[in-house]
Amino acid sequence: MRLDYPLKTDRLLLRPFRPDDLDDFHAYRSRPEFHRYLYDEAATREECVELLDKLAADDELTGEGQRLALAIHLPEAGRVIGGVVLKWRSEAHRQGEIGYSLNPDFQGHGYASEAARKMLELGFDGLGLHRIVAECDPRNEPSWRLMERLGMRREAHLREFEIFKGEWGDLFVYALLEEEYRRGAA
């Protein structure tokens, strides 16, 4: 799947990350509170340069195992405020996964929901996926509430699933089927 960028939603532009996104990217990736429920830690400016290079290369989905990583650009603010991801987990079983992250200064305005809806559209309409999942730490209530607003249903609560930042961590798994998406759940 090759796309014409930027992808537009009502308020956002979704496009590949670029090196000139560094200031905006570092503004939130350097904040410890941004990483509370993520596997990595606050990043230095140099680490952000490296991560941006990796994300910029994830600008198309041509095969199983790849991910599409897009910057969430808010034209009103003139800056990148986060990112969204669509992973192609299985071609044979038509499975995918979405993820999202947002600068804490821009949370609570529906931007992550808007961007995630676009990724669901790409997965179901663009790739013809049958099922898309999303996962989060159960303590990250804004994230699982967003999944529910997207029409996703909680399929699992994995207790003490892994050691996360030095302690046993749980995991919520949400999913949406193509037929549910077509009925307008998202």
N, C-alpha and C positions, 0 to 999 in steps of 0.2 A: 504494500500500500504506500504509494507516494502521494503526497498531499501538496496542494497549493497554499502557501502560507502568506499572510497569517490566517488562521481560522478565526472566525468572528462569532461571538456570542452577543447578547444584548449590550453588555458593558465592557467586555474584555476582548483582547487579542491573544490568541495562543499561537506560539511560534517557537522554532528551535532556539535554544540558548545561544548566546554569542559572547565573545570575549568582552565586548563593551557593556555587558550586563554586570560586570564585576562589582561595581560600587553597590548596586541594589542587592545583588546576591549576597555579598559579604555583610550587608546591613542586617540581614536576618540570620544568616548561617553562622554568624559569630556570637549570637546570643544564646547563653546556656538554656534559657526557658524554651527556646525553639526546639531543643533536642531532648526534652524531658521524656518523650515516648518514642524516640528514634534510637537506632543502634549506635549512631556515631555521636561525637561530642562537638562542642562549639569549634568552629574552624578558623584557622588563621587566614589572613589574606592570601598567602602563598598556597595553602590547601584549597582555598576557593578557586584559585586559578586552575589548579589541576582538576578539580571536580567539574568546573565549567567546561574544560576541554573534553572530558568524558561525556558529559551530558550533551554537548553540542554535536557529538558524533551520533547520537541516538535520535536522528531526525526522520527516520522512515522504518517501516516494518516490512521486511521482505521474507521473513521466515520465522519459524517456531524458535522460541527461546530469546527472541529480541525484545527490546522495549523501545517505546516511543516516549521521549521525555521532552516536554514542552514548557517554556516559560509562560507564566501568566502575566501579561502586560496590561496594566490599567491605564488607558489613554488619559483619563481624567487627571491622574496623578503624574503621568509622564514617566512611569517607572515599572520595573518588574517587581511583582509583589509575592511571587511564589512559583510553584511548579506543579505539573500534573504528569502522571505516567500511565501508559497502557502497556502491559506486558502480554505477549502472545505465549501462553503457557503450553498449549498443545494444539497442533493443527488437526490431528486425527480426531480428537475429542472436542474440538472447537471451544477451547477453554482460554479465558483471559483473566487478567487482574488489573485493577486500577489502584492508583495511589495519588495522594495530593499533599501538599505542604504549603503553608501560607505564612508570610511575615505576620507576627503577632499584632503589629499595628493595624493590620487590615482585616483581622478576624471579626466575625460577627456581622458581616454585611452581605453574606450570601455569595461571595466571590468563589469560594471553594466549591460550593454546590453547583454553581453555574459552569465552572470549568470541568468538574467531574461529570456532569450531564453530557458535556460535549465528548468526553472520552468514552462514555457508554455508547453514545451515538456512533462514534468511530468503530468501536468494537463490534457492535451488533450490525450496523448498516454497512460499514466499510470492510470489515474482516469476515462477516457472517458468523460471528461467534454464537455459541449456544448458551454459554454460561460465563458470567463474569463475577469474580469474587473481589472482596476487599477485606483487609484485616487491620485490627488495632488492639492496643492494650485496653482492657476494660476500664481502666482509670481515666482514659481519654474520652470522657463523655461527649465533648463537642464532635469528635470524629465519628463515634458510632451513631450519634443523633443525625449527623449528616447522611450517613449510609441509609438510615431509616427514611429520611426525607427523600432520598433517591428511589425509594421503593424496594430497597434491598431488605432481605430478611436474615435474621440471625440464625445461622445453621449450627454453630458450635460455640461452646465456651470451653476452651482447653485450659484446664487448671494446672498450675505449676508446669507449664509447657516447656519452659527453658529458663536458664539463668540469664537474667536481664539486669545489667548494671549492678551485679553483685548479689542479687536476690532472685528467688523464684518469681517468675512472671507468668501471668495468665494471658490468653489470647482469645479475642472474639473473631469469628469468621462469619462474614456476611456474604450473600450471593444474590444474583438476579438472573433469572432465565430469560432467554429471548422472548418466549411467549408472554412473560410478565411485562417485559419492556414494551412489546407491541401493544399490549392492552393499556399502556399509558402509565405504568407504575412509576417510571422515572420522570 
